[in-house]
Amino acid sequence: MARTGTAALEWCANEVAHPSRDWYNWCLVFSRRAFGVAAKYPDATKAWQNTQFKKGTTSTPPEAVPVWWTGGSSNHGHVVVSAGNGYCYSTDILRHGKVDKVKISFITLHWGLNYRGWSEDINDVKVYTPSANVPAVDLSNVRDAIIRNYPLPKLAEQNQPDILRVEHALQAENLLDNTKPSEGFSGQVWRQAYAKWQRSTVPGPYDGIPGIRSLTLLGNKYGFRVVQ
């Protein structure tokens, strides 16, 4: 059984304080062992290419997931274990052959690798499942509110909680005016704001009507899961 969540992070933290071996050039071995996963791919680049549950670069990786880069002089890439809040456990980044906790962004800046984001799996084993406690947003409710263009909150009472969650996320992205109180209805300004989010995350269309991919990316970044 894979090691996940707090158990994986505790294993990583122990390797910082009490390393069990020299981890030089063994980022994939370190990361897969953090999750108790067997060997399969030769390097991080190949392992990233074979992940099935890629989450990309638009969201902050949650705790205890693999985080990936490609590139480097031999294109071996790099993989670490997310510690949450933009931090990770990485081999070799501060000390040769050792593990340290650093900002994810520091690795990209320090080594100049290509940041690819995070995944729910490593070496074909899923090590992360979104918590059922994460608030859910029903994609059909949001799409219905936009297509109907509800003019007032009282006309959108059934869908208002879902619209509010998306609205708060758009405000956090500075795509909607965050100096005004959230109202929980979707008008033309709301739809234009969502179209801007689509342009920054997905290949199209940019019609301001959420699809599963664009809304999932927004939810990953701002703490809600999408159901349909």
C-alpha positions as CSV (number, residue, x, y, z in Angstrom):
1,M,0.0,0.0,0.0
2,A,1.3,3.5,-0.9
3,R,2.3,5.9,1.9
4,T,0.3,9.1,1.6
5,G,-0.5,12.4,3.3
6,T,1.0,13.0,6.7
7,A,2.9,9.7,6.7
8,A,4.7,10.7,3.5
9,L,5.6,14.1,4.8
10,E,6.9,12.7,8.1
11,W,9.1,10.3,6.1
12,C,10.5,13.3,4.1
13,A,11.1,15.4,7.2
14,N,13.0,12.5,8.8
15,E,15.3,12.3,5.8
16,V,16.1,16.0,6.3
17,A,17.1,15.5,9.9
18,H,18.4,11.9,9.7
19,P,19.2,10.9,6.1
20,S,19.1,7.1,5.5
21,R,21.5,7.4,2.5
22,D,23.2,9.7,0.1
23,W,20.5,11.0,-2.3
24,Y,22.7,12.6,-4.9
25,N,21.0,12.5,-8.3
26,W,18.3,10.2,-6.9
27,C,15.3,12.6,-6.9
28,L,12.9,10.1,-8.4
29,V,14.0,7.3,-6.0
30,F,13.6,9.7,-3.1
31,S,10.2,10.9,-4.2
32,R,8.8,7.4,-5.0
33,R,10.1,6.0,-1.7
34,A,8.4,8.9,0.2
35,F,5.2,7.4,-1.2
36,G,6.3,3.8,-0.8
37,V,6.1,3.2,-4.5
38,A,8.3,0.7,-6.5
39,A,10.8,1.6,-9.2
40,K,9.6,1.9,-12.8
41,Y,10.9,4.8,-14.9
42,P,14.6,5.8,-15.4
43,D,14.3,9.5,-14.5
44,A,11.9,12.3,-13.5
45,T,11.2,13.4,-17.1
46,K,10.1,10.0,-18.2
47,A,8.0,9.5,-15.0
48,W,6.3,12.9,-15.5
49,Q,5.5,12.0,-19.1
50,N,3.8,8.8,-18.0
51,T,1.7,10.3,-15.2
52,Q,-2.0,9.9,-15.7
53,F,-3.3,12.6,-13.4
54,K,-1.4,15.8,-14.3
55,K,-2.6,19.0,-12.7
56,G,-0.4,21.5,-14.5
57,T,1.1,24.8,-13.2
58,T,-1.9,27.0,-12.5
59,S,-2.5,25.7,-9.0
60,T,-0.4,25.6,-5.8
61,P,0.4,21.9,-5.2
62,P,-1.4,20.5,-2.2
63,E,0.5,18.6,0.6
64,A,2.1,15.3,-0.2
65,V,2.0,15.1,-4.0
66,P,4.8,14.8,-6.5
67,V,5.9,18.0,-8.2
68,W,7.8,17.9,-11.5
69,W,10.3,19.6,-13.8
70,T,11.8,18.6,-17.1
71,G,15.0,19.7,-18.7
72,G,18.6,19.9,-17.4
73,S,21.8,19.1,-19.2
74,S,20.7,15.5,-19.9
75,N,16.9,16.1,-19.7
76,H,16.5,13.9,-16.6
77,G,14.3,16.6,-15.0
78,H,13.6,16.7,-11.3
79,V,10.8,15.6,-8.9
80,V,10.1,16.6,-5.3
81,V,7.4,16.0,-2.7
82,S,5.2,19.0,-1.9
83,A,5.1,20.1,1.7
84,G,2.2,22.4,1.0
85,N,1.9,26.2,0.9
86,G,4.4,26.5,-2.0
87,Y,7.1,24.5,-0.3
88,C,8.6,21.1,-1.0
89,Y,11.2,18.5,0.0
90,S,13.9,18.2,-2.6
91,T,17.2,16.4,-2.9
92,D,20.5,18.2,-3.8
93,I,19.0,21.7,-3.9
94,L,20.9,23.1,-0.9
95,R,23.2,20.3,0.1
96,H,24.9,17.7,-2.1
97,G,23.1,14.4,-1.6
98,K,20.9,15.7,1.1
99,V,17.2,16.6,1.5
100,D,16.0,20.1,2.3
101,K,12.7,21.9,2.5
102,V,12.6,24.9,0.1
103,K,10.2,26.9,-1.9
104,I,9.1,25.2,-5.1
105,S,9.8,28.4,-7.0
106,F,13.4,28.4,-5.8
107,I,14.1,25.2,-7.7
108,T,13.0,26.7,-11.0
109,L,15.0,29.9,-10.4
110,H,18.1,28.1,-9.0
111,W,18.4,25.3,-11.7
112,G,16.5,26.9,-14.6
113,L,14.4,23.7,-15.2
114,N,11.0,23.7,-16.9
115,Y,8.3,23.6,-14.2
116,R,5.5,21.2,-15.2
117,G,3.3,21.3,-12.1
118,W,2.1,18.4,-9.9
119,S,0.3,15.1,-10.3
120,E,-1.8,12.8,-8.3
121,D,0.3,9.8,-9.2
122,I,3.9,8.6,-9.5
123,N,5.2,5.5,-11.3
124,D,1.6,4.6,-12.2
125,V,0.5,4.6,-8.5
126,K,-2.1,7.2,-7.4
127,V,-0.9,8.7,-4.1
128,Y,-3.4,11.6,-3.7
129,T,-7.2,11.8,-3.7
130,P,-9.0,15.1,-3.1
131,S,-10.6,15.2,0.2
132,A,-14.4,14.8,0.3
133,N,-14.3,17.7,2.8
134,V,-13.3,20.1,0.0
135,P,-16.3,22.2,-1.0
136,A,-17.9,21.0,-4.3
137,V,-19.1,23.2,-7.1
138,D,-21.6,21.7,-9.6
139,L,-20.5,22.5,-13.1
140,S,-24.1,22.2,-14.4
141,N,-25.3,24.8,-11.9
142,V,-22.6,27.3,-12.9
143,R,-23.2,26.8,-16.6
144,D,-27.0,27.1,-16.1
145,A,-26.7,30.4,-14.3
146,I,-24.4,31.9,-17.0
147,I,-26.5,30.7,-19.9
148,R,-29.7,32.0,-18.3
149,N,-27.8,35.2,-17.4
150,Y,-29.5,35.6,-14.0
151,P,-29.8,39.3,-13.4
152,L,-30.4,39.2,-9.6
153,P,-29.3,37.0,-6.7
154,K,-32.9,36.2,-5.8
155,L,-33.5,34.7,-9.2
156,A,-30.5,32.4,-8.8
157,E,-31.1,31.0,-5.3
158,Q,-30.6,27.4,-6.3
159,N,-27.2,28.1,-7.9
160,Q,-26.0,30.9,-5.7
161,P,-23.6,28.9,-3.5
162,D,-21.8,27.5,-6.5
163,I,-21.7,30.9,-8.3
164,L,-20.3,32.5,-5.1
165,R,-17.4,30.1,-4.9
166,V,-16.4,30.8,-8.5
167,E,-17.0,34.5,-8.0
168,H,-14.6,34.6,-5.0
169,A,-12.0,32.8,-7.0
170,L,-12.3,35.2,-9.9
171,Q,-11.9,38.1,-7.4
172,A,-8.8,36.5,-6.0
173,E,-7.4,36.3,-9.5
174,N,-8.1,40.1,-9.9
175,L,-10.5,39.3,-12.8
176,L,-13.5,40.7,-10.9
177,D,-13.7,43.8,-8.8
178,N,-12.8,42.6,-5.3
179,T,-13.7,45.9,-3.7
180,K,-17.4,45.1,-4.2
181,P,-19.3,42.5,-2.1
182,S,-19.9,39.1,-3.8
183,E,-23.5,38.8,-5.0
184,G,-23.8,35.3,-6.2
185,F,-25.2,35.8,-9.7
186,S,-23.6,35.8,-13.1
187,G,-24.0,38.7,-15.5
188,Q,-22.1,39.9,-18.5
189,V,-19.2,41.3,-16.4
190,W,-18.9,37.9,-14.6
191,R,-18.8,36.1,-18.0
192,Q,-16.1,38.4,-19.4
193,A,-14.0,37.8,-16.3
194,Y,-14.3,34.0,-16.7
195,A,-13.4,34.3,-20.3
196,K,-10.1,35.9,-19.2
197,W,-9.5,33.0,-16.9
198,Q,-10.1,30.6,-19.8
199,R,-7.5,32.5,-22.0
200,S,-4.9,32.1,-19.3
201,T,-5.4,28.4,-18.8
202,V,-7.0,26.5,-21.7
203,P,-6.8,26.4,-25.5
204,G,-10.4,27.6,-25.9
205,P,-13.1,28.4,-26.5
206,Y,-13.0,31.7,-24.6
207,D,-16.8,32.2,-24.3
208,G,-16.9,32.7,-20.5
209,I,-18.9,29.5,-20.0
210,P,-17.0,27.2,-17.7
211,G,-15.9,23.8,-18.9
212,I,-14.7,20.9,-16.8
213,R,-11.0,21.6,-17.4
214,S,-11.0,25.4,-16.8
215,L,-13.2,25.2,-13.7
216,T,-11.2,22.3,-12.3
217,L,-8.0,24.4,-12.6
218,L,-9.7,27.3,-10.9
219,G,-10.9,25.0,-8.1
220,N,-7.5,23.4,-7.6
221,K,-6.1,26.9,-7.0
222,Y,-8.8,28.2,-4.8
223,G,-10.0,25.2,-2.8
224,F,-13.0,23.7,-4.3
225,R,-13.7,20.5,-6.3
226,V,-15.8,20.2,-9.4
227,V,-18.7,17.8,-9.8
228,Q,-21.0,17.2,-12.7
